[in-house]
Amino acid sequence: MNYRKMSEADARLIGQWRYPGEYAIYDEPRFSEIPACQREHFISFFEQDQLIGFVNLLEEETEVFFGIGVHPQACSRGVGTAITREAIAIAKQRWPHKPLYLEVRIWNQRAVACYERAGFVITKKVRLTTQLGPGLFYHMETNLSDESIRDAAARSSK
C-alpha cells in the first residue's frame, strides 16, 4: 500500500464513491469541492495504483482528529484496518506526544471493529450533529506506545 497527499483528482474520485444501504450516508458527492487549503491534512492510499481510501489527520490543540474513508468495494477486506494502522504510524511520527481520536456512529459496528483492531478504544458515547446529520457516536482514542506503532506499521505493510 502506498500513500500521498490527497490531490484534486483523488478528491473527484472519492466524490463518485457510492455505498450500499445504510452506509449511503457516507456518500460524499461534494467531496471534490473541499478547498485545497483544507485538503492539506488529507492523505490518499493506493493499492496497485488504485485509490482505495483516504484519511484526514487534523492536528488540534491537545490531540489529533482522525477520519477515514474506504472505497466501497474495498470494505470488509481488512483495508480499513491497514489504512488506520498506517495513519496511526504517520500521526505518531508527526505528533509524537498527541493522542488520536475519532467519532464513529454507534450503528456502524463494521467501522468500530476496524478501529478496535487498529488500537482505538471506546472512551464515551456522544450525541453530535455533523455535516451528515445528527446521531449517537462513540468517541474513540488511541495513544499507542512507540513499540505498538512499529508493530502496527509492520502488520499493515504485509
Rosetta blueprint (number, residue, H / E / L):
1 M L
2 N E
3 Y E
4 R E
5 K E
6 M L
7 S L
8 E H
9 A H
10 D H
11 A H
12 R H
13 L H
14 I H
15 G L
16 Q L
17 W L
18 R L
19 Y L
20 P L
21 G H
22 E H
23 Y H
24 A H
25 I H
26 Y H
27 D L
28 E L
29 P L
30 R L
31 F H
32 S H
33 E H
34 I L
35 P L
36 A L
37 C L
38 Q L
39 R H
40 E H
41 H H
42 F E
43 I E
44 S E
45 F E
46 F E
47 E E
48 Q L
49 D L
50 Q E
51 L E
52 I E
53 G E
54 F E
55 V E
56 N E
57 L E
58 L E
59 E E
60 E L
61 E L
62 T L
63 E L
64 V E
65 F E
66 F E
67 G E
68 I E
69 G E
70 V E
71 H L
72 P H
73 Q H
74 A H
75 C L
76 S L
77 R L
78 G L
79 V H
80 G H
81 T H
82 A H
83 I H
84 T H
85 R H
86 E H
87 A H
88 I H
89 A H
90 I H
91 A H
92 K H
93 Q H
94 R H
95 W L
96 P L
97 H L
98 K L
99 P L
100 L E
101 Y E
102 L E
103 E E
104 V E
105 R E
106 I L
107 W L
108 N L
109 Q H
110 R H
111 A H
112 V H
113 A H
114 C H
115 Y H
116 E H
117 R H
118 A H
119 G L
120 F L
121 V E
122 I E
123 T E
124 K E
125 K E
126 V E
127 R E
128 L E
129 T E
130 T E
131 Q L
132 L L
133 G E
134 P E
135 G E
136 L E
137 F E
138 Y E
139 H E
140 M E
141 E E
142 T E
143 N L
144 L L
145 S L
146 D H
147 E H
148 S H
149 I H
150 R H
151 D H
152 A H
153 A H
154 A H
155 R H
156 S H
157 S L
158 K L
